[in-house]
Amino acid sequence: TLGGFRGIRAELLIALKKAPQPLTAKELADRFGLTPNALRRHLDALEGEELVAHRREVRGVGAPVHAYA
């Protein structure tokens, strides 16, 4: 286990730590084969534990995205 987490949450922590830049929920969802909404539930739980943080970023045209690190 990683910090007491197993499965997808442990894998999310590893993926975010290895990523060269913050990743969006959609980018992570595509990587893990989940919907962005399903993945956000895991990210919200990790954020509640203060292991993950997000910030709003403008990436191209359209609404800002939440990028997680």
C-alpha positions in Angstrom: 0.0 0.0 0.0 1.0 3.6 -0.6 0.2 5.9 2.3 -2.5 3.5 3.4 -4.1 3.5 0.0 -4.5 0.6 -2.4 -5.8 0.1 -5.9 -6.7 3.1 -8.0 -5.9 5.7 -5.3 -2.4 4.4 -4.9 -2.0 4.3 -8.7 -3.3 7.8 -8.9 -0.8 9.1 -6.4 2.1 7.4 -8.3 0.9 8.7 -11.7 0.6 12.3 -10.3 4.0 12.1 -8.7 5.7 10.9 -11.9 3.9 13.3 -14.2 6.0 16.2 -15.5 3.1 18.6 -15.1 -0.3 18.6 -13.4 -2.9 16.4 -15.1 -6.6 16.9 -15.6 -9.3 14.5 -14.4 -10.0 13.7 -18.1 -6.3 12.9 -18.8 -6.2 10.7 -15.7 -9.5 9.1 -16.6 -8.3 8.2 -20.1 -5.2 6.7 -18.6 -7.1 4.5 -16.0 -10.1 3.6 -18.2 -12.6 5.4 -16.0 -15.0 8.3 -16.6 -13.8 11.7 -15.4 -16.6 11.8 -12.8 -15.6 8.5 -11.3 -12.0 9.6 -11.2 -12.9 12.9 -9.6 -14.4 11.0 -6.6 -11.0 9.4 -6.0 -9.2 12.8 -6.5 -11.6 14.5 -4.1 -10.9 11.8 -1.4 -7.1 12.2 -1.9 -7.5 16.0 -1.8 -9.4 15.6 1.5 -6.4 13.8 2.9 -4.2 16.7 1.6 -2.2 14.3 -0.7 -3.4 15.9 -3.9 -4.1 19.6 -4.8 -5.7 21.1 -7.9 -5.5 24.5 -9.5 -7.5 26.1 -12.4 -5.5 26.3 -15.6 -6.3 27.7 -19.0 -5.4 25.2 -21.7 -6.3 26.5 -25.1 -9.8 27.6 -26.0 -12.7 27.0 -23.6 -13.3 27.0 -19.9 -10.4 26.6 -17.5 -9.6 23.0 -16.4 -8.8 21.7 -12.9 -5.2 20.3 -13.1 -4.2 18.0 -10.3 -0.7 17.4 -8.8 
